[in-house]
Amino acid sequence: MAVGGEAGLLDEEGNMVHINRPFMVDSIAAAIGPWVGIPAATALIESSAAAEAGGKTGLTALAAAVMFLLMLLFTPIALMIPKEATAPALILIGLNMFSGLRKVDLANFTDGLPVLMMVMITLIANSFGTASPAGCCSTW
């Protein structure tokens, strides 16, 4: 939803057309990923950054994949960078992820509770994978 909003794919009411497609792709990737050795296969924040920059097609994802593959060559150099040096960038990415909370109607219990549950569990458990089922269960 956040990526769809960044890409301008929402209708007049703020709903995403064909909402089931991104969720289906994400769930299939999350289900098949561990079987092929990729436990963290899910949509990430760079998808939002790509959509914000104007990328709306699969070509953007392909370009990102090629760049990730090229970065494998520079992994030994990247490992020399101390974690303290990357902390500011990670904090900015985290703050960027919170920007979507402005659009959530927290006064509406059915909208606000799942979002707050997911944010709190992500912060406590340090895992999106744990927070997603909790958010889904809190909608019932």
Secondary structure, DSSP 8 states (H G I E B T S, - for coil): -HHHHHHT-B-TTS-BTTTHHHHHHHHHHHHHGGGGT-TT-S--HHHHHHHHTT--SHHHHHHHHHHHHHHGGGHHHHHTS-HHHHHHHHHHHHHHHHGGGGGS-TTSHHHHHHHHHHHHHHHHH--HHHHHHHHHHTT-
